[in-house]
């Protein structure tokens, strides 16, 4: 992994990170700051995101996928997803046996 200015990162222990440059000289090419309890502390990383302390190693923050569906359940497995409960109720057939809310909240690529 090479650290890039067009991606978002956090530390391995979950702290917010700002990246200022990725073309520094010598061993630690990535320059930035870590948000601590009392403010921002400047630091550097290798170009692969490794820090002097492993808890500060950089981890890419991937975009989150958030979706909510309402799932009409039928006895013959011809289930149908709708975007709202009202839509699910509107399109429900007489033999619907349940209407289940499904919430998806995951990082892009999770589970692949």
C-alpha positions as CSV (number, residue, x, y, z in Angstrom):
1,X,0.0,0.0,0.0
2,X,1.3,3.5,-0.9
3,X,-0.3,6.4,0.9
4,X,-2.1,8.8,-1.4
5,X,-3.4,12.4,-0.9
6,X,-6.7,11.5,-2.5
7,X,-7.7,8.9,0.2
8,X,-8.8,9.2,3.8
9,X,-6.9,7.5,6.6
10,X,-7.1,6.9,10.4
11,X,-4.5,5.4,12.7
12,X,-4.6,1.7,13.6
13,X,-6.1,2.7,17.0
14,X,-8.8,4.8,15.4
15,X,-7.6,8.3,15.6
16,X,-8.4,11.0,13.0
17,X,-5.5,11.8,10.6
18,X,-4.6,14.7,8.3
19,X,-2.1,14.0,5.5
20,X,-0.2,17.1,4.3
21,X,2.4,15.6,1.9
22,X,3.4,12.2,0.5
23,X,6.7,13.3,-1.2
24,X,8.9,14.0,1.7
25,X,12.6,13.2,1.7
26,X,14.4,10.2,3.1
27,X,12.8,7.4,5.1
28,X,9.5,9.1,6.2
29,X,8.0,10.5,3.1
30,X,4.4,11.0,4.4
31,X,3.9,14.1,6.6
32,X,0.7,14.9,8.5
33,X,-0.9,15.0,12.0
34,X,-2.8,12.8,14.4
35,X,-5.7,14.2,16.4
36,X,-5.0,13.6,20.1
37,X,-7.2,14.5,23.1
38,X,-5.7,17.9,23.4
39,X,-5.2,18.8,19.7
40,X,-3.2,17.9,16.6
41,X,0.3,16.5,16.8
42,X,2.5,16.5,13.7
43,X,4.2,13.3,12.7
44,X,5.6,11.4,9.7
45,X,5.1,7.9,8.3
46,X,6.9,5.7,5.7
47,X,5.3,5.8,2.3
48,X,3.5,2.5,3.1
49,X,1.9,4.1,6.2
50,X,4.0,2.5,8.9
51,X,4.7,4.7,11.9
52,X,7.3,4.7,14.6
53,X,4.6,3.2,16.9
54,X,2.3,0.5,15.4
55,X,-0.8,2.1,17.0
56,X,-0.2,5.1,14.7
57,X,0.1,3.1,11.5
58,X,-2.2,4.4,8.8
59,X,-5.3,2.5,7.8
60,X,-7.4,3.5,4.8
61,X,-10.9,4.7,5.6
62,X,-13.2,3.3,2.9
63,X,-16.5,4.9,2.0
64,X,-19.4,3.6,4.0
65,X,-22.5,2.1,2.3
66,X,-25.7,2.8,4.1
67,X,-29.0,1.5,2.8
68,X,-32.4,0.7,4.3
69,X,-34.9,-1.7,2.8
70,X,-38.3,-3.2,3.7
71,X,-38.5,-6.8,2.7
72,X,-41.9,-8.4,2.0
73,X,-41.7,-12.1,2.9
74,X,-44.0,-14.6,1.3
75,X,-44.5,-18.3,2.0
76,X,-43.4,-19.4,-1.5
77,X,-40.0,-17.5,-1.4
78,X,-41.0,-14.8,-4.0
79,X,-39.7,-12.1,-1.6
80,X,-39.5,-8.4,-2.7
81,X,-37.5,-5.5,-1.4
82,X,-38.9,-1.9,-1.3
83,X,-37.3,1.4,-0.3
84,X,-39.9,2.4,2.3
85,X,-42.3,0.6,4.6
86,X,-45.2,2.5,2.9
87,X,-44.1,1.2,-0.5
88,X,-43.8,-2.3,0.9
89,X,-47.3,-2.1,2.4
90,X,-48.6,-0.6,-0.9
91,X,-47.2,-3.5,-3.0
92,X,-47.9,-6.3,-0.5
93,X,-49.8,-9.2,-1.8
94,X,-52.6,-10.9,0.2
95,X,-50.3,-13.8,1.3
96,X,-47.5,-11.6,2.8
97,X,-46.4,-13.2,6.1
98,X,-43.9,-10.6,7.3
99,X,-42.5,-7.2,6.4
100,X,-38.9,-6.9,7.7
101,X,-36.7,-3.8,7.9
102,X,-33.1,-4.5,6.6
103,X,-30.4,-2.0,7.4
104,X,-27.0,-2.2,5.7
105,X,-24.1,-0.2,7.1
106,X,-20.7,-1.4,6.0
107,X,-17.4,-0.3,4.4
108,X,-17.1,-0.5,0.7
109,X,-15.8,-3.9,-0.3
110,X,-16.6,-5.5,3.1
111,X,-17.4,-9.2,2.8
112,X,-15.9,-9.6,-0.7
